Amino acid sequence: MDATTREIGQRIRDAMAVGMTQRALADKAGMTPDAMSRALNGHRGFATVELIGIADLLGVDLQWLATGRPDVRQTDLVARHDWDEASGRRVNGGRRADTEALAPIVELYREAYPAGVPSSGALPEDPADLRVALGTDFVGRFAERVETAFDVDVVKMPELTTSYSTKLEGVRGLIVLVADAFWYRNNWSLAHELGHLALGHAEGEVSDAERQRQEAAADTFAADLLLPRSVMSGVDWTEVSVPEVAAFLWRHGVSTWALRRRLAYLKLVAGADVLAALESSTPRLLRAHLREVSVDPHAVVRREQESAARRFPLGLLEVATRRVDEGRMGPEHLAWALGVPVDSVTPDEERVAEQYFRDMGRQSPGGASPVPPGPSGS
């Protein structure tokens, strides 16, 4: 009896869905029931192709199945779960579809950084420290400030149903937002996902109770980041005018709903006009009153357009473009990220040839100067 094979068999049993039989798994994996039984009990080894098929059927990482250790390049995503009023729980009904939409992002990073993605900086666990690092008036360029301050990448895609965050290869923070015109919702989602990363949350196999706790903690982090108590308490909400409320929403990048909830949570008393204004939709309130506080209403449209646009980090696109130009990476993933036809990002053949001869340590065919040879010479 082989101990390693027996351990693999136990991991397979642990990963099998409730109600799945060994015979059903054997049929789907193209094995006889006897072969599956003997392999699970350590009396027969698994062929590589059998393990690959079983891992795919069970939806588990192949390296974990074979060794018991997770793939360091495996990406676990923490999702923003929506509140379901009927069940009183946070749920993510679009997880399966979103996983398929997110897969090309991970592949783009792997193609761009074959030796491993660069590490992000550490995120402060205290939202107050994070605000200081992001600088004043950060919400107008929230994603860019996050990338500049912490090397945490921010992607926006319209195909998703909710927002996600992860540590790529365990070292680089990545936040993926739903691209839509509701910029205040994107700001909250970005702050919420920063909370997940800063607090070290991971999706993995956590209990439902732990997932609910993580979501609540990330929401608290977002509120403290965008609407800190010190800022909220510094306003006399019984005396402030409705145009000043509109200016406050614009400056802090939040919605009427978020401000209304924050006032209630902090038990701050607000005037009747303020409370009535906060029952309005955010776009309607801003367009009605921003001109009164010298904010160009067209700025609202620009912010909506930027929020709805597909977005990938410039650093990632620059690395991917260079690798495509040098012939080290296919153009498909870059074209997908840019939203353009593959033909428009095909590599420059002359530069590819130049890189080829450089790699070979030989003289470029079109140049008079020799290319310095590699370690083995030529």
C-alpha positions in Angstrom: 0.0 0.0 0.0 1.5 3.4 -1.1 1.1 6.1 1.5 1.4 9.0 -1.0 -1.3 7.5 -3.2 -3.5 6.9 -0.2 -3.1 10.5 0.8 -4.2 11.6 -2.7 -7.2 9.3 -2.3 -8.2 10.9 0.9 -7.9 14.4 -0.7 -10.2 13.2 -3.5 -12.7 11.9 -1.0 -12.6 15.2 0.9 -13.2 17.1 -2.3 -16.1 15.0 -3.6 -19.5 16.7 -3.4 -22.1 15.3 -1.0 -23.9 12.5 -2.6 -21.2 11.8 -5.3 -20.2 8.1 -5.4 -16.9 6.6 -6.3 -18.6 4.9 -9.2 -19.9 8.2 -10.6 -16.5 9.8 -10.2 -14.9 6.8 -11.9 -17.3 7.0 -14.9 -16.7 10.7 -15.4 -12.9 10.3 -15.1 -12.8 7.4 -17.6 -11.7 4.9 -15.0 -13.3 1.5 -14.0 -14.9 1.4 -10.6 -12.3 -1.2 -9.5 -9.4 1.0 -10.6 -10.8 4.0 -8.8 -11.4 2.0 -5.6 -7.8 0.5 -5.6 -6.3 4.0 -6.3 -8.3 5.7 -3.6 -7.1 3.1 -1.1 -3.4 3.3 -2.1 -3.2 -0.1 -4.0 -2.7 1.5 -7.4 -1.2 4.8 -8.5 -3.1 7.5 -10.4 -1.9 8.2 -14.0 -1.2 11.9 -14.6 -4.1 12.2 -17.1 -6.4 10.7 -14.5 -5.4 13.2 -11.8 -5.8 16.1 -14.3 -9.3 14.9 -15.1 -10.3 14.3 -11.5 -9.0 17.7 -10.5 -11.1 19.3 -13.2 -14.2 17.3 -12.3 -13.9 18.2 -8.6 -12.9 21.9 -9.3 -9.7 21.7 -7.2 -6.1 22.7 -7.8 -4.1 19.9 -9.5 -1.0 20.6 -7.4 -2.9 20.5 -4.2 -4.5 17.2 -5.3 -1.2 15.6 -6.1 1.0 17.0 -3.3 -1.3 18.5 -0.6 0.3 21.9 -1.2 -1.5 24.7 -3.0 -0.1 26.1 -6.2 1.6 29.4 -5.3 0.3 30.8 -8.5 -3.3 29.9 -7.8 -5.5 32.9 -7.4 -8.2 33.0 -4.7 -10.7 35.8 -5.1 -12.5 37.6 -2.3 -15.8 38.9 -3.7 -18.0 41.7 -2.6 -21.2 40.0 -1.5 -24.5 41.8 -1.9 -27.0 42.0 1.0 -30.1 39.9 0.4 -33.0 41.3 2.2 -35.1 38.1 2.0 -32.5 35.9 3.7 -30.7 38.6 5.8 -27.4 37.3 4.4 -24.7 38.5 2.0 -24.7 36.5 -1.2 -22.8 36.3 -4.5 -25.1 34.8 -7.1 -22.8 35.6 -10.1 -19.7 33.9 -8.8 -19.6 31.2 -11.5 -20.0 33.5 -14.5 -17.6 36.0 -12.9 -14.9 33.4 -12.5 -15.0 32.8 -16.3 -14.8 36.5 -17.0 -11.9 37.0 -14.5 -9.7 34.1 -15.9 -8.2 36.1 -18.8 -7.0 38.7 -16.3 -4.9 36.1 -14.4 -3.6 34.8 -17.7 -2.6 38.3 -18.8 -0.5 38.7 -15.7 1.1 35.3 -16.1 2.0 36.1 -19.7 3.3 39.5 -18.8 5.3 38.4 -15.8 6.4 34.8 -16.5 9.0 34.9 -13.7 6.5 36.1 -11.2 4.5 39.3 -10.5 6.2 42.1 -8.6 5.1 42.6 -5.0 2.7 45.3 -3.7 3.4 47.5 -0.8 1.8 46.8 2.6 -1.6 48.3 3.1 -2.2 49.9 6.5 -4.9 48.2 8.5 -6.0 51.6 9.9 -8.2 53.5 7.3 -6.9 56.7 8.8 -3.3 55.8 7.8 -4.5 54.8 4.4 -6.2 58.2 3.9 -2.9 59.9 4.7 -1.0 57.8 2.2 -3.6 58.4 -0.6 -3.4 62.2 -0.1 -6.0 64.9 -0.1 -9.0 64.8 -2.5 -8.0 61.3 -3.5 -11.4 60.1 -4.7 -11.2 62.0 -8.0 -8.3 59.7 -8.9 -8.9 56.9 -6.5 -7.6 54.0 -8.6 -4.5 55.9 -9.7 -3.7 56.9 -6.1 -4.0 53.3 -4.9 -1.6 52.1 -7.6 0.9 54.9 -7.0 0.9 54.6 -3.2 0.8 50.8 -2.8 1.4 49.1 -6.2 -2.1 47.5 -5.8 -3.6 47.2 -9.3 -7.1 48.2 -10.2 -9.0 46.8 -13.1 -12.5 47.7 -14.3 -14.6 45.4 -16.5 -18.3 45.7 -17.5 -18.8 42.0 -17.7 -18.8 41.3 -14.0 -21.7 41.2 -11.5 -19.8 42.3 -8.5 -16.3 43.4 -7.4 -13.4 41.2 -6.4 -9.9 41.4 -4.8 -7.0 39.0 -4.6 -3.3 38.6 -3.9 -1.8 37.4 -7.2 0.7 34.7 -6.4 0.3 35.7 -2.8 2.3 39.0 -3.3 0.5 41.5 -5.6 -2.8 43.1 -4.7 -5.4 43.2 -7.5 -8.8 44.7 -7.3 -11.4 44.2 -10.1 -14.4 46.5 -10.2 -17.6 46.5 -12.2 -17.2 49.2 -14.8 -20.4 51.3 -14.7 -21.5 55.0 -14.6 -22.2 54.9 -10.8 -18.8 56.3 -9.8 -19.8 56.6 -6.1 -20.6 52.9 -6.1 -17.2 52.2 -7.6 -15.5 54.3 -5.0 -17.3 52.4 -2.2 -16.4 49.0 -3.9 -12.8 50.0 -4.2 -12.7 51.1 -0.6 -14.4 47.9 0.4 -11.9 45.7 -1.5 -9.0 47.6 0.0 -10.5 46.6 3.3 -10.4 43.0 2.4 -6.8 43.2 1.3 -5.7 45.4 4.3 -7.4 43.1 6.8 -6.0 39.9 5.2 -9.3 38.4 4.2 -9.3 35.4 1.8 -12.2 33.6 0.2 -10.9 30.0 0.3 -13.0 27.6 2.3 -14.3 29.9 5.0 -17.6 29.3 6.8 -20.7 31.3 6.0 -20.4 33.1 9.4 -16.8 34.0 8.7 -17.7 35.4 5.3 -20.4 37.5 6.8 -17.9 38.8 9.4 -15.4 39.7 6.6 -18.0 41.5 4.6 -19.1 43.6 7.6 -15.5 44.4 8.5 -14.8 45.5 4.9 -17.8 47.7 4.9 -16.7 49.3 8.1 -13.3 49.9 6.6 -14.8 51.5 3.6 -16.9 53.8 5.7 -14.0 54.8 7.9 -11.9 55.5 4.8 -14.4 57.6 2.8 -16.5 59.1 5.6 -14.3 59.1 8.7 -15.9 60.1 12.0 -13.6 63.1 12.3 -14.8 64.5 9.0 -18.5 63.7 9.7 -18.4 65.2 13.2 -16.8 68.4 11.8 -20.0 69.3 9.9 -23.0 70.8 11.6 -25.7 68.8 9.8 -28.5 70.8 11.3 -27.3 74.0 9.6 -25.7 72.8 6.4 -27.5 73.8 3.2 -28.6 71.3 0.5 -26.1 72.7 -2.1 -23.4 72.2 0.6 -24.5 68.6 1.0 -24.2 68.1 -2.8 -20.7 69.5 -2.6 -19.8 67.2 0.3 -21.0 64.2 -1.7 -18.9 65.3 -4.7 -15.8 66.0 -2.7 -15.9 62.7 -0.8 -17.1 60.6 -3.7 -20.0 58.9 -2.0 -23.8 58.5 -2.6 -26.8 59.9 -0.9 -27.5 56.4 0.5 -24.0 56.1 1.9 -24.1 59.5 3.6 -27.6 58.8 5.0 -26.5 55.5 6.5 -23.3 57.0 7.9 -25.2 59.8 9.7 -27.5 57.2 11.3 -24.6 54.9 12.3 -22.7 57.8 13.9 -25.9 59.1 15.5 -25.4 62.6 14.0 -28.5 64.8 14.0 -29.3 66.3 10.6 -31.8 69.0 9.5 -35.1 68.1 7.8 -33.9 69.6 4.5 -30.7 67.5 4.6 -32.6 64.3 5.3 -35.1 65.1 2.5 -32.2 65.8 0.1 -30.6 62.5 0.9 -33.7 60.6 -0.1 -33.0 61.8 -3.7 -30.8 59.9 -6.1 -27.2 61.0 -6.1 -27.1 62.1 -9.8 -30.3 64.1 -9.4 -29.1 65.9 -6.3 -25.7 66.8 -7.8 -27.0 68.1 -11.1 -29.6 70.2 -9.3 -27.2 71.9 -6.9 -23.5 71.6 -7.9 -23.6 74.8 -9.9 -24.5 76.7 -6.8 -21.2 75.7 -5.2 -19.2 76.5 -8.3 -18.7 72.9 -9.5 -19.1 72.4 -13.3 -22.0 70.0 -13.9 -20.1 68.6 -16.9 -17.6 67.3 -14.4 -20.3 64.8 -13.2 -20.6 63.5 -16.8 -16.9 63.2 -17.1 -16.7 61.2 -13.8 -19.5 59.0 -15.0 -17.7 58.3 -18.3 -14.4 57.5 -16.6 -16.2 55.2 -14.2 -17.9 53.3 -17.0 -14.7 52.8 -19.0 -12.8 49.5 -19.2 -9.6 50.0 -17.3 -6.3 48.1 -16.9 -3.2 49.3 -15.0 -0.8 51.2 -17.3 2.2 49.4 -15.9 0.7 46.0 -16.8 -0.2 47.1 -20.3 3.3 48.6 -20.9 5.0 45.3 -19.9 2.6 43.3 -22.0 3.0 45.5 -25.0 6.8 45.3 -24.8 6.7 41.5 -24.6 4.3 41.3 -27.5 6.6 43.6 -29.6 9.6 41.4 -28.8 7.8 38.2 -29.7 7.9 36.8 -26.2 4.1 36.9 -25.7 1.2 36.3 -28.0 -1.0 39.3 -28.7 -4.4 37.7 -27.8 -4.5 38.7 -24.1 -3.2 42.2 -24.7 -5.8 42.8 -27.4 -8.5 41.5 -25.1 -7.4 43.9 -22.3 -7.3 46.8 -24.7 -10.6 45.8 -26.3 -9.1 45.9 -29.8 -8.7 43.4 -32.7 -5.7 41.1 -32.4 -4.3 42.4 -35.7 -3.9 45.9 -34.2 -1.4 44.6 -31.6 0.6 42.1 -33.6 4.3 42.3 -33.0 6.7 44.3 -35.1 8.6 41.6 -37.2 11.8 43.6 -37.3 11.9 44.0 -33.6 11.1 40.3 -33.1 14.0 39.4 -35.4 16.3 41.7 -33.5 15.3 40.2 -30.2 15.8 36.7 -31.6 19.4 37.4 -32.7 20.1 39.1 -29.4 18.9 36.0 -27.5 21.0 33.8 -29.8 24.1 36.0 -29.1 24.6 36.7 -32.7 24.9 39.8 -34.9 21.7 41.2 -36.2 21.3 40.6 -39.9 20.6 44.2 -40.6 23.2 45.9 -38.5 26.9 46.4 -38.8 27.6 46.2 -35.1 27.7 42.8 -33.4 25.3 42.0 -30.7 27.2 41.1 -27.5 27.2 37.3 -27.1 25.4 35.5 -24.3 27.2 33.5 -21.6 27.9 30.6 -23.9 29.3 32.8 -26.7 28.7 31.9 -30.4 
